[in-house]
C-alpha cells in the first residue's frame, strides 16, 4: 500500500520565495507547528500557490494550512486532526529531510506535545517496522493517519508548508 505520492508544481521556486516572505518570523528559529485562524493563513494571496493546488484538483479539499519548523528526528506518530492527507511543500532546508512510515502491532502511548497543546499517540522505535519512506525534496501528498516520522538530517531549521486535505481520491 502506498502512503504518499510526489506531485509536480511548475512554480515551486516562486512559491517558496513568496511563502518565506509570509512565514511567521517569530517562529523562524525554533521548532513549531503553527495553524492559523483563517483557513489559508498569511498565504491566501499567493496566487501561484493556489493555482498549482487547483491544477491538482485539490483547492476545494483544503481544510487548513500550517507551517512546520523542525530539527532532528520527530516522534513516530499519527496526526489526530480531521484530515487524512497533507500536501507537504518543502520551503527551506529540506534537502536531507526524510518522512518514514511504519507499522506496529503495539499500541501507542500518549506523548507530551512539544509543538502542540495536547498529548498525542506515539510509538517507540523498537516497536515499529519501517515500511516506506520518501525524501521531501519536492511536494508530496501523504497519508497522515499512518504512523510516520519526520527526520531532518540537516543542521538548519526545516520549513514545510502543510496543506491539510479532505479525501483526495484515488492517489493511494
Secondary structure, DSSP 8 states (H G I E B T S, - for coil): ---EEE---TTHHHHHHHHHHHS-GGGTTS-EEEE-SSTTGGGTT-HHHHHHHHHTT-GGGEEEEEEEEE-EE--EE---SS-SEEEEEEEES-TTEEEEEEE-SS--EEE--SSSSS-EEEE-GGG-EEEEEEE-SS-EEEESSS-EEEEE-SSS-EEEEEEEES---S--
